[in-house]
Amino acid sequence: MTGPEPYTGLRFQLLGPLRAWRGATELDLGQMQRRVVLAVLLLHADAPMSRDQLVDAVWGPAVPTRAANLLQRHASGLRRVLEPERPPRAPSGLLAWTEAGYLLTPGAAELDVRTFERLIDEAHTARAEGDLPATARGLHAALDLWHGRLCEGMTSPLLDTERDRLAERRLSVLEERIEVDLSLGDDFDLVGEIRRLTVEHPLREGLHGLLMLALHRTGRQAEALTAYDRARRLLRDELGVEPGQRLRGLHARILAADPGLDARPDRPPPTTAGRAAPAATGSPVIVTPAQLPHPVNGFVGRKEALARLDSLLSDDGTDGDGGTVVITAIGGTAGVGKTTLAVHWAHRVRARFPDGQLYVNLRGFDPSGPAMRPAEAIRGFLDALGVPPRRIPVDLDGQMSLYRSLLAHRRMLLVLDNAQSADQVRPLLPGSPDCFTVVTSRNQLTALMVTEGAQPLGLGLMSGTEAEGVLGRRIGADRVAAAPDALHAIISSCARLPLALAIVAAYAATHPQLPLDAVAKELHASGGALDLLDGGDAATDVRKVFSWSYRRLTRPAAWLFRMLGLHPGPDISTAAVAGLTGLPPGRVRPLLAELTDSHLLTRHQPERYEFHDLLRAYAAELALIHDPPADRQAVVRGLLDHYLHSAFRASLCLNPNRDDPIDLAPARVPFAGEEFGDHDAALSWFRTEHAVLVAVQELARGSELDTHTWQLAWALRPYLDRGGHWRSAVTVYRRALESARRESSTHGQAVSHGCLAYAYMRLSRYEDVDTHMRQALDLYKALDDPLGQAHAHRTLAWLGDQKERYGEALDHSRAALAFFEEAGHRTGQARALNAVGWFCFRLGRHQEALVHCERALRMHQEAEDRFAQADTWDSLGQVHHRLDQHEQAMACYRRALSIYREIGDRYNEADTLSSLGDLHLAAGDAGSAREAWRRAVVLLEGLGHRKAAEVRARLDTDAESNPQENGAT
């Protein structure tokens, strides 16, 4: 017979005041002595404690009379509170008396002390595997569990001992967390935080070392050396000892300006099996990007072009003139081998560029859509260089400045492939003479030669000898030598174009039993009078080769090839191919393999494929010829279903509690849409598919699939907003509104007006916000949609805050609360409550504000709404600040910052940092105030937000009032 199951609906907090919950209800644990007994048993959970052990742990030597009876009474009281549904006299599944003593078995109940240790163990595992971001997340999460000292306000021999042990444990984890944050470059307000910790714990050498390193990495060497002198004096005065070897060594390295100490937040460590290598304490975190595509096997010929490229490098890897950046524009028609040459040469010389290689396909002649914008290319480079997304400016000028700063002291090789114009290339050129850039384009790019000193390198068709070399290398020299006439016929049919030669060679190599004469005859027979693809004579023969290779495909692979031509690009995942075809991934992979084996498709990353632009145009043309409009429309519909359902799910992972919900129609194919395990997976998917999703929305609009158009915009909103893509978001939402109007969707128009208002709010275009949000409100009223009206009122309250109309904003917040209550939307109610509290605060009703915000926070925590928790922590920080409760305000701000960083919300992080600076100043810590304001200014200026000037004015005012103190900064 088995015993009763332990009750699992419990949650316990020991790190801070002792608290317990059953579900969402907090429990009254009774008198202090009973609480002490529970705390002791929780610290020994799942291990029996004899009566004597429990008495010693609770009372120590001051044992009361009848202690055993007291323990029995407290245990009975705890069972009644923790197991109210247990029948009288039934055995307890939670707190039992056994032969070995009292045994508390919480089972699946949440116990913060255990969670704290588990998160630390997971963080250490991640660090051993070289995954520093996961390490940082784990350590931050562990520390976020602390709400004060262990069982604050309680005392017993065991609790006092454990309190000291866990306090030391927390400090060690805190030091490790700061060290990891420094290694990652996530140094928001680290100086201020470490300063405070060195004051609280003046004899911990590790904290003093971290302060020195943080100051040094922010360019404040003088302050770093001063921090060492202060630490040395403290140790000598208090303990009569000199600093340890580690601290002395760090001091010496700062004095010597050791470049190994320089912070390189933009460069995470080299990776192994996809994970970052662990960084030693105090070591810089460095990335060496290696973005070059894989070189073509069996490259032959082009000796003159390679020699010309070699001549442009001096012996040390820079250009021959020693001071001018050389841009080599490799021009030539499509398929002539520009990219192959550039990549082959780049691999040959990459050892001369120890700081890495960057590569981007600028899609200058992509038939499916516009060329890549410079901002998009720079954004990709900044990601490759390890810059955290929150540090990347929104505007192109800011991105260019950051990008060139990162390359200023590096020797790097850049390959800018398939450029359309000089204007597209110019923002991507580094300002460092140690970098070398290769540009490929079908155009001459004469402007680059005039303004940037580019060295032109024209690339024509291969010579007959080079073409023979290509075929001989890939097919086999003996086989080629045995059929010279067939060889010449093949070369003629391929027009000596490398792309065509590669396709034919691949076919001949995979059919070794087929005589070359037969290959030449079939190739010749497949030709005909074909239109030009790009206006060049060579393209006529290329198309002949394409058709010849295409006809060798199986019928399913040929159909897939044509349908891929309908995809807007720039590339496509296996999952999207499954959505497009309606086939499971296991069935599309063999078809994709057939296309790649035929050189009609390229797999440039695991599970991601792309076309050569000529092949994309050819595939789309075949689809127009061979597939009826209804079939093409069905494929496009399946493709859009895939991206819409994927984006919808990813959006809900980023923000699962949205208050402007939409409903999707079921997908028409069975394999539409990807699944995401967590927030990070969804964010990673959005980053990978960003360019594709924007192109797909344009495809939906062009195909008059209007519902897909506006619903895709809705799904993109959390990603575009938190990433600071506000200007491009306006374009996306305008398309959405146009499509919703075209299909006369009242709900679609309301949603699109709301999305537009949200983007305009970030851009401080308040009249546009008011116009669109009031239109949204009218439409939601017409729909009798309480949730939509609540959303509109909440946004109008936000607008009132920006316009300092706090009474009006409070009215909108209360209206939002009423509509959320009518709709039964708990997270919406909590957000509206926070807004009510915030505007009470704005109106000077601080205690009332505290009540509303604390209630909102409890509701957010019950719903596990992380984003809204951050907003409410920020509100509470403001209220406590105004009430001069500096310690509580500091804790609230730090909670908000931690979550904003976790979810990548750059604006709100900056806003809270600004408030944190104000708090530091009010507390008399001007240095920490400046550090917080500086970080806020960096974020706000990067986002192009008007508030940057306001925060910078505070810095300037502080500098004027403290000129001596600010001299080093």
Secondary structure, DSSP 8 states (H G I E B T S, - for coil): ---------EEEE-BBS-EEEETTEE----SHHHHHHHHHHHHTTTS-B-HHHHHHHHHTT---TTHHHHHHHHHHHHHHHH-TTS-TT---SSEEEETTEEEE--TT-EEHHHHHHHHHHHHHHHHHTT-HHHHHHHHHHHHHT--SSBTTT---HHHHHHHHHHHHHHHHHHHHHHHHHHHHT--TTHHHHHHHHHHHSTT-HHHHHHHHHHHHHTT-HHHHHHHHHHHHHHHHHHHS----HHHHHHHHHHHTT-GGGS--TT----EETTEE----TT-------B------TT----HHHHHHHHHTB-TTSSBTTSSS--EEEEE--TTSSHHHHHHHHHHHHGGG-TT-EEEEE--TT-TTS----HHHHHHHHHHHTT--GGGS-SSHHHHHHHHHHHHTT---EEEEEEE--HHHHGGG--S-TT-EEEEEESS--HHHHHHH--EEEE-----HHHHHHHHHHHH-HHHHHT-HHHHHHHHHHTTT-HHHHHHHHHHHHH-TTS-HHHHHHHHHHT------SSS-HHHHHHHHHHHHHHTTS-HHHHHHHHHHTTS-SS-EEHHHHHHHHT--HHHHHHHHHHHHHTTSSEEEETTEEE--HHHHHHHHHHHHHHS-HHHHHHHHHHHHHHHHHHHHHHHHHH-TT-SS-------SSTT-----SSHHHHHHHHHHHHHHHHHHHHHHHHTT-HHHHHHHHHHHHHHHHHTT-HHHHHHHHHHHHHHHHHTT-HHHHHHHHHHHHHHHHHTT-HHHHHHHHHHHHHHHHHHT-HHHHHHHHHHHHHHHHHTT-HHHHHHHHHHHHHHHHHHT-HHHHHHHHHHHHHHHHHTT-HHHHHHHHHHHHHHHHHHT-HHHHHHHHHHHHHHHHHTT-HHHHHHHHHHHHHHHHHHT-HHHHHHHHHHHHHHHHHTT-HHHHHHHHHHHHHHHHHHT-THHHHHHHHHHHHHHH-TTTTTT-
